[in-house]
Amino acid sequence: FLQQPLELHGEPMAGLIAGDRPDNQWLQYNSSSLPRTQQDWEGCTFVEKTHWGYYSWPQKLMMYAPSEEQPKQGLTREEMTEREQIIYDHFSDPGFINQLIEFLSLEDRKGKDKFSPRRFCLFKGLFRNFNDAFLPLLKPHMERLVADTHESKQRCVAEITSGLIRGSKHWSYGKVESLWELLCPLIRTALNNITVETYADWGTCIATACESRDPRKLHWLFEMLMESPVNGEGGSFVDACRLYVLQGGLAQQEWRVPELLHRLLQYLEPKLTQVYKNVRERIGSVLTYIFMIDVNLPYTQPTASPRIKEFTERILLRLKPLTEGDEEIQNHVVEENDVGEQDERTQAIKLLKTVLKWLMASAGRSFSTAVPEQLQLLPLLFKIAPVENDDSYDELKRDAKTCLSLMSQGLLYTEQIPLVLSVIFQIAGSSSWHARYTVLTYLQIMVFYNLFTFMSDQGAVNDVRALVIRLLEDEQLEVREMAATTLSGFLQCNFLSIEGPMQSHFEALCKTRLPKKRKRELGSVVDTIPSGGSHDSLGRLARCELCEDHFFLTQAVINLPELNIIMT
């Protein structure tokens, strides 16, 4: 039947406002008002499609009629059409069911078989059209298959389970409740028996079952999956798989399960110091979906789901042992869970590893970049990331380098550029030459990926020019060379010009003599500009980079007579 949404749930907000609003809160999962009785079930207005209500309401919202107004469910054989009777007779035959399950659980191509959408649709259609008529015959087969750890057996029961959940969409409350009394223990057994070959099938099973479904209708499933997913039973692999399956179900619900996302985040935060790499990676991926709806877009309400800002503040407090001080951060954590207490620094390194997994996972999946929050973590990443590309580096350094690369590619809005440049200037003044070097590689990518936004802000262009020229005069040779390379790239894309103030600056450098260098202390390895030399070496370095590769740049430099005379 047709029902106006504003008649049901009050006046909507004026204008187009996306996100969590008073007029769409009734669609969200709330454990205190779930339909746990027949009366509550029949009095609840279910909306299956996830997109309805987030941006706006249609002029007329089509919803399913109450059960008493629906066509009769669970028809007898005499009430069926001739075609329906043929299907009913075959699937009511135990011999036929035995042969069918035996066929569907056969291994076809070892290592290449996957969850079959066609078989899922078969069982979905059977349970939708014939209600629970075939469930008594299939139940013993499902229980037998789920206890068998073989890949083909697990895939078969996953396909049946997914079709059963989706096919029960219009069942009565009593039948749905009985169904979950069967499925909850069955899914628990499946998760305990999960293997490398079957975890993807069960993840697909749960994700498919939750697609375009009202989460209040599936509260049995969500509450069961939320039961201590990281409990250590079965080892780190099983923990990671439980999180993977839970993630698949919650991801389908998007904005409609803020309570579950808050509960999951609260559960996971004490476990962010996991040692095992596979669990860290999975937690990082789950965190991405927890914060997926926290977007900073025009005409969008602040989300009721967890927010990155609040999470980052809590994380930074726990990372203080690493952010305070300038000493190098070394990874000394091995892949084993120690029973005894560990110092704060060790716990912070474990936490940082998980945070890096989250940042890397969210870079390619999030709807928007959480720039202010990421900036708070930026100095720490620059402190860790190595300069060279070396596969022998440990996981912490590799992840930090990857993280910086991904973050530098993020979209920046005009108002965010001064914030980013402020942090970069701060890091460029670090005592670590590794950090100063890495700042330049970060700056290159950031400017190239946001070239037109930067070029529309002359103040930002001037700040970038000042930073590059400042690092051209750095005491460390590697930093000077990278600054020259950065300058060359900016000139090639016409982001900077070699005329005007920059030319005057290089002329002044070429004419300025450096004072004699003090004797280097024994054991010092700091590379400084040679004693008795002049800043003309910086001018030469800049000029060489300008001329590198491109004829038109070479021609541009040759056409600067004053600089050429000084250089010669």
JOUR-V233625 format. One line per field, one symbol per residue. psi: psi as a letter, one per 30 degrees, with the letter a starting at -180 (. if undefined). A space follows every 50 residues. Layout:
psi = ???
//
This chain:
psi = lkkkefeeglkllkljjlajlefgffflkjffhkjgleeeeffkjkjekf fkfeelklekjklklleffllklhklefflleeeeeeeeeffjeeeeeee eeefgkkdjkffklkjeeeeeeeeeefefgbgefeeefeeeeeeeffkfk eeeeeefeeeeeeeeefgeglleeeeeeeffeeeeeeeeeefgkleffee eeeeeeeeefkhkkfffgfeeeeeffjififfkfleeeeeeeeeeeeeee effcfgheeeeeeeeeefefgfgkekeeeeeeeeeeeefegefikilkhk kklflkkeeeeeeeeeefgefefklglkjkjgklikjkelklleeeeeee eeeeeeeeeeefefflflkieeeeeffeeeeefekleljkffkleeeeee eeeeeeefflkkleffeeeeeeeeeeefglfjfeeeeeeeeeeeeeeefh efeeffjeeeeeeeeeeeeeffglfkeeeeeeeeeeeeeeeeggelkglb eeeeeeeeeffkkklkklkklkfkgkjlkkkfalffeeeeeeeeeefkek eeeeeeefgieeeeeee.
//
